[in-house]
């Protein structure tokens, strides 16, 4: 096997490993709120039912397991006051 074939084989193995990592990351991406920091603080400013608010404390995320993932097109529009 010449040098070029060794390089191609190594690149093919690397591509397989990176494909597995990317697939795992895609799955994990839907399991965690994108607004949750490493310290479990919530950075979403739109209001979320999973936010825990305590006086004089940063807003905390109360749990990724409660997140309902839906497309924005599936959100029911608010009714206008009469």
N, C-alpha and C positions, 0 to 999 in steps of 0.2 A: 504494500500500500504506500503510495507516494505521499508527500507532504500535503498536497492539495486535497487528496481524498481524506486524510486524517482531519484536516480542518473542516471539511464539509460534514464529516461524521460528527465531529464535536459540536458544530453549529446545529445539526439536526437534533442531537440530544438536548442541547440548550433550549431549542425551540419547543421541544416536548415539555420540558420542565416549566418553562415560562407559560405555556398554554395551560398547564394544570394550575399554576398559581393564579392566572387570570380568571379561570373558571371558578375557583374557590372564592376569589375576591368578589366576583359578580354575585354569588350566592350570599356571602356575608354582608354585602352592601345593603340588602333588603332586610337584614336582621337588626340593624342599628340605625337609630335616628341620625340623620346627617347633621343635625344641629346640636347634638350632644358632644360636649368636650370630654377629654380624658378624665377630668375631675368631676364628671357627671353634671356639669352646669349646662343649662339650656341657653342657647344663643338665638333662638327664634323669637322675633319681636312681634309676631302676629297673634300670639295667644294660642295655647295648646292645653288640652284637657289633662295632659300628663305633667304639667308644670307644677312644682311645689313652691309656694311663695311664703316666706317667713319674713317678719319685719326686720329691716336692716341687714338682710342676707341676700346673696345672689340667688337668682332663680335656678332651681335644681330640676333635673329630669327624674321623674318618678318611675320610669320603666320603659324599656324598649318593647317589652312583651305586650304592651297595651296599644301599640301603634297600629292604626288601620291604614294600610297603604291603598290609596285609590288615585286614579288620575284626576286632575283638576276638572276635567270635563264631566266627571261624575258627581261633582259637588252640587247639592241642591242650592239654587240661588235664594238669598234672603228675600222674604216678602216685603213689599213696600208698605209703610203705614198708610192707613186710609184717612 
